[in-house]
Amino acid sequence: MRKIPIDKLEPGMKLARSITKGNMVLLGKDTELAETLIRRIQNIGVDSVYIYGPSQQGIPKDEALTQMEERFKNIENRPYMNLLKDVVREHIEGLYD
Amino acid sequence: MIEMTTKSLRRKVENIDSLPTIPSTLKQISKIIGDPSISLKKIGEFISNDPALTTKVLKMVNSAFYGFPGRISSVSHATVLLGSNVIRGLIVGVSVFEVMQKAMLGLWQHSLGCAVTSRIMAKRKGLKNYDDVYVAGLLHDIGKVILILEFSKEYKKAMNEAEIKDITIFEAERDHFVTNHAYIGSWLAEKWLFPRNLIEVIKYHHNPRLSKNAPIETAIVHLADILIRAMGVGFAGDSFVPAVDPIAFEALNLSKMDLKEILKEMEDSLELTEEVYL
């Protein structure tokens, strides 16, 4: 899921969170956005919406992985830590696909 | 090393309401939460007199992460929905971490991340009291707060040592204090009359196999603490992932697939809770 400004919306994107105004739901979660809907969203007075997809990352992938290695460096030989590290590595890599 | 027996340290921690280093708002909250004769209604009224605190607690329970339909507009309404122990935990969490934001940048984020992850795992393991497990995740490091506020010089030394020696803060605490943040946190939880299981999770989150009454909840918070550090979210006093307790890990019986799904859910939920960063 990521938060994107309304002028970056493109047809085919899917809402990861409902768009609401006060207590009213204007567009439900999981709505797929077509051109007409995007234009409507741009007119209801919200700055950004949440859509499905990997979030944008603050640092480059290599740096994220190096930092992760550093965090794990003392306990790599302990039981299950390799499994946990693999899972975290794969997860971080997935954020950049 | 602080020259102090465990007994005298404990007495000091239990007197949090009168320590000069503790900010007055926290003292008041501590006094009220720890008084068995004060009803939850009274606590609610006290909180309502503090608009900033009310706003923060309500922001938390209204976060999309909790998924309540519609808005919860009062502390008493939140209490009906979540139960008094959860609300007491949230109040303590919000007020305690607010006073120490500057002392250890990132501890709130670490704690919130651990809470979110603990709740995700508790739900997945089919525990009905997943909101209690959330509170346990939120408060697991509460002992660090008192160490930082009351023994700030010595705790900074411990943090420095962790950095220089490449060890975790939990390991470094041993050279500076007669006990560690986990035990200190459990003393506070006892003083505040928190449920037995919550006290145990806080006490044993570094040694989950010692928990007799809440082994699964303790194992969950133990693993959540590890995962949130592994992902590099927040800061808990050092830069390293602690080793998992193999017995606790096995008790949770999580496959690689389960773990991957947990991380994914974590990622989404952390975005939803961004709005409650203090």
Interface residues (C-beta under 8 A of the other chain):
Chain A: M1 R2 K3 A16 R17 N23 Y50 S55 A64 Q67 M68 E70 R71 F72 K73 N74 I75 R78 P79 Y80 M81 L83 L84 K85 D86 V87 V88 E90 H91 I92 L95
Chain B: A64 G70 R71 D166 I167 I226 L227 R229 A230 M231 G232 S239 F240 V241 P242 A243 V244 P246 F249 K256 L259 K260 L263 K264 E267 D268 E271 L272
